[in-house]
Each structure stands twice: as structure tokens, then as C-alpha cells.
Amino acid sequence: MKREDVIEAIEYVRKYKTETDRIEVKKALGGFPTCYDTFSSFSNKYGGIIIFGIDENKDFEITGIYDINDLQKKISSLCNTSMEPVIRPDILPIEYDGKQLLAVKINEVSQNKKPCYYKPKGLKGGSYTRIGDSDSQMTDYEIYALQSYKDHIFEDIRPNKRANLEDLNETSLNEYIDKIKKEKPNFAKNDFKKCLKLSGIIDLSEENIYPTLAGTLIFGEYPQSFYPQLFIACSVIPGTTLGDVGTLGERFLDNKRIEGTIEEMLEGTMNFLQRNMKTSVIINSNGKRTDRTEYPLEALREAIANALIHRDYSTQTENAYISVYMYNDRIEIINPGALYGTNKLEKLGTPTTMEARNTTIVRILEEKGAVIENRHSGIPTMRREMRNYGLPEPEFYEERDSFKVIFRNTNVVHNEQLNETQNETQNETQNETQISDELNKLLLIVLDFCKSPKSSEEIRKKIGIDSKATFSRNIIKPLIKEGKLGYTNKNSVNARNQKYITIKKM
């Protein structure tokens, strides 16, 4: 940690009057403040800097610290004796505005040592994660996900003790085992049941034979009889926000529960999407006809396959299903479980090796030649296909217990606006004037509201716009383009804790 880094962090929080996901300030004029939660959260997330001697409640005033030597001793004692695993902070005393401050840099601990927690409160009560500018106690799911990774627990080979071999499709099993025997001579030396065991399809660790979760989901006659919530819920929403209703008050234009094996759920979901998707007919100069769907089917197929293959199948999320929402302007796919292990959002679609949560499911589907064709090519394929359609690249969001992919269709929005213009030419001028006046009022409200940094959610709540797409398209982007609104985090405009601030003209 360099002094320049600390000065930059101090100037940032004082300028924007806010902490971040990697900067925390603590007042320490009257003694050693409570800070174990931040030590834990920084260790479990991306690391960060804690600056002692700044009072957030006094408009980030530089107040100094009570005793620099005692403070350093107490921090060292906390990290060495009260945190598990032990934290090795980088501590730097500095002087700023004539007052002593103490900067402490916390590095993210390795994935196989998480969660880092405060021992006096125990694992469950003392584990924290960083959410925006605050420290939040970890959920049971977050703790379990970290521990299962550390303990090398693979949920897809968990035995399904309510099923037996007869619950698997015999024909599919024979076809798979015959195929693998031809490709692997040593594998072919074993009898049928041993082959099923070696493939991770059944569990033979006890006297009874139980299909594994992977075996049930790939070869089961009806997997949902054992795992009723492991399905895909598909819905077509008559608008751009969940809760919008159609002209007759309907909440869904189409709604279907897709069940079956992984392969059957993939095909069923693709059929649902294609059925509810507009298709254009394109005829080239040679008279050849081509049907073009609203969204590239190959991109959607990759996203649905990834959701089925890489979702969290642990007992913590076993009652959660995959959701697919089809809005007027986008498709959202929401998958139970956050990213696995060391996987990060910024690694998606890069040459960096990604860890697989369900290694047995991945291997079997690869060997079957179904669902998975080329490992690690899914996200590059999604991006390429969306670009080829002239559409924005897919967006990826990681929540605390879920993962979301969004495919936006700007062409649909444009066409709908065009049709409305053609059908309502008589009222065009009047409507445009009303819309313009209302929009100008909202823009002025936003600029006044953002004199101090505000998040996207805070602004939308202030002006009553639910749709993030509409808000971004009609409010945020125009104001930023005109230089009237700026980002507080210019280095990462898509940061989760991003806030916006009005730019004062000189």
C-alpha cells in the first residue's frame, strides 16, 4: 500500500461523501472502533482499505485518532487472535490536514480459506460480505457455498436415496455406456454396474444402489418426481416490468412449467421461447427465403444450457427453480446460485480457466455429445450471435444467491415506436410535446436530486420509474451524454455500487 493510494481514497470519499465496496472510513478519536465486520467483509470479497480518523457522520471530516500506537496494537491483536483465518494487514500511518490517520489494507483471502469470520461471534454470526458501501452478515447459503468449495463437496454426485436403478431410462443408459466403452478400452473391461459407478451415474458406497443427482437429471424417467423444484418456469410478460398487465388485465401472455431431464428441459424451453418470438421473413436478391427470429436462438440456447448445467444443485437451493422471463424488450434468465469458487464476472468469456461446479454433469453431457459441444465457448457464442443480430451483447449480473443473464432487443423497442408513430400521426405533435414536457421535468428533478451522489435505485424510486431499461435510455444516458451528470466511479461505470452526481458548470 502506497501513501498515494491512501490519499486518493481519502479525496474520493470526501469529494463524493460516500464509501465504496473497497473503501471504508472509521472515526477513532474516542478509542478503538468496532471494525471486525469490515475486516471480515473485505477478506471475503475483493479486499479494501480502512482509513481510521475520518468521521462519516460529520460529513467525512478529518478528526484524527486517539493514539496511533495503541490503535495499531489493537488492530494487530484483532487480526491475529480474533479472526479466522488470521489476517495479515498492511498498516500505514499518515498525516493529512495536520492530523494523524491510520490506513489499513486488507487483502482478499484465498478461496479455500473463506469465509473469514470474527471468532467471538462464531462462523454464522461473524461472517460478513461487502455489499456496496456496507458490511452485510453472510446468509446461510453464502457460508455453505464457501465451505462446500473448501471441503470439495460435489453436489451432483450426491446419492438420490428415494430412487433406484429402475427409475433411470434403460435405453439411454445402454446407449451412453456402449458409446463410452468404444472410446475408452480400459473402461470397457468393467461390467455394466461398475461402468455406471465409474461414470458417476450411480452410488455404490453402500449396500444399496442409488442413482446420483447427475444420473437422475440426465437419465431419469421423470426427475421431478424426486426433485419437484428442479424445473424451468417460463413466462411471457405483457410489458417491460414484472407485474405489468395486458389490455385485459392478464399478468402473463404465456406461462409454462418445463420439466424432464436436462436435455428435455433445454429443448422445452427453446420451444417456448421460439413459439413466443416474432419471426421476420427475409428474401435475398436470389429469391431465397430466410426466417429471422427476434433473438439469435443459438445465443439463447447457450444461456439456457449454462443455467441447467452450472446452477447450484445443493440442498440449500434445491427448492429454487430456473426462471425465464420474456419481456417486450428483453429476455431474462435467472439461475439459482452465485458464481462458483474463484469464478468472477470479469473472467466470463475470457481464456481464463473457469471452475466447474457440477463436474460429473458436465463430463457426462460432453461424452453424450448433447447440450455441451465445446466447453468454454458458450459466452463467446452468445456475444458473437447478439452482435451478428445487431443487438447489444448479453449482460451478466451476480446476486448474493443467484445469477442473471439479460438479452436486450433494441430493435423491438424501435419497431414498436415506429408503428405507434405510423398509427397515430394525427396526434403526433401533441403527444411529442406532452412527452417532452414530462421528460424535461424528470430530468430537472434528477439533476437537483443528484447534487449529492445517488444510486440508480435511489433515483428511480425518486421519479417513479420501475424499468431499468427505460430509466437508462431516457434519463441517465442523455444526461451523461450532455455532460450534466457524471459517474462517481469512473474506472468502472458498470460497478454495482455506482452512483451518479450532477456536474456543476463552471
SULWOHU-V782959 format. One record per pair of residues at least 24 apart in sequence whose ideal C-beta (glycine too) atoms are under 6 Angstrom apart, sorted by the first residue. I is the first residue (numbers start at 1). GAP is how many residues later the second one is. Records with the same first field share a line. If there is no record, write none. Layout:
I: GAP ; GAP
This chain:
1: 89 ; 91 ; 104
3: 91
6: 88 ; 97
9: 40
13: 47
14: 46
16: 437 ; 472
17: 43 ; 435
18: 115 ; 435
19: 114
20: 113 ; 477
21: 109 ; 111 ; 476
22: 26
23: 26
24: 26
25: 26 ; 29 ; 31
26: 26
27: 28 ; 36
28: 24 ; 25 ; 37
29: 34 ; 35 ; 37
31: 35
32: 42
36: 82
37: 91 ; 98
38: 97
40: 76 ; 77 ; 78 ; 88
41: 87 ; 88 ; 89 ; 94
42: 64
43: 44 ; 63 ; 66 ; 73
44: 70 ; 71 ; 72 ; 85
45: 84 ; 85
46: 62
47: 59 ; 60 ; 61
48: 58
49: 54 ; 56
50: 54
51: 50 ; 52
52: 50
53: 48
62: 34 ; 35 ; 37
64: 35 ; 36
65: 35 ; 37
68: 25 ; 32
71: 31
82: 37
84: 33 ; 35
85: 28
111: 230 ; 231
112: 38
114: 32
115: 28 ; 31
132: 365
141: 175 ; 260
144: 172
149: 192
155: 158 ; 159
156: 57 ; 58 ; 157 ; 202 ; 204 ; 205
157: 43 ; 55 ; 203
158: 55
159: 44 ; 51 ; 53
160: 50 ; 51 ; 53 ; 56 ; 66
161: 49
162: 64
163: 48 ; 63
165: 44
167: 54
168: 43 ; 51 ; 52
169: 50 ; 52
172: 47
173: 46
176: 192
180: 187
200: 160
213: 100
214: 146 ; 147
217: 45
218: 43 ; 44 ; 146
224: 35
229: 90 ; 92
231: 26 ; 27 ; 28 ; 90
232: 26 ; 33 ; 37 ; 90
233: 24 ; 88 ; 90
234: 24 ; 38 ; 90
235: 90
236: 40 ; 90
237: 88 ; 90
240: 87 ; 88 ; 89 ; 227
241: 225 ; 226
262: 46
263: 107 ; 108
266: 38 ; 39 ; 105
269: 35
270: 31
273: 27
276: 50
294: 115
295: 112
296: 89 ; 93
298: 87
299: 83 ; 86 ; 87
302: 76 ; 79 ; 80
303: 30 ; 102
305: 66
306: 72
307: 26 ; 28
309: 52
310: 47
311: 24 ; 25 ; 26
312: 24 ; 25
329: 80 ; 83 ; 84 ; 140
330: 76 ; 78
331: 76
332: 74
333: 72
334: 68 ; 70
335: 68
336: 66
338: 60
339: 59
345: 51 ; 53
348: 31 ; 48
349: 30 ; 31
447: 55
450: 50 ; 51 ; 52
451: 51
453: 35 ; 46 ; 48
454: 45 ; 46
455: 44
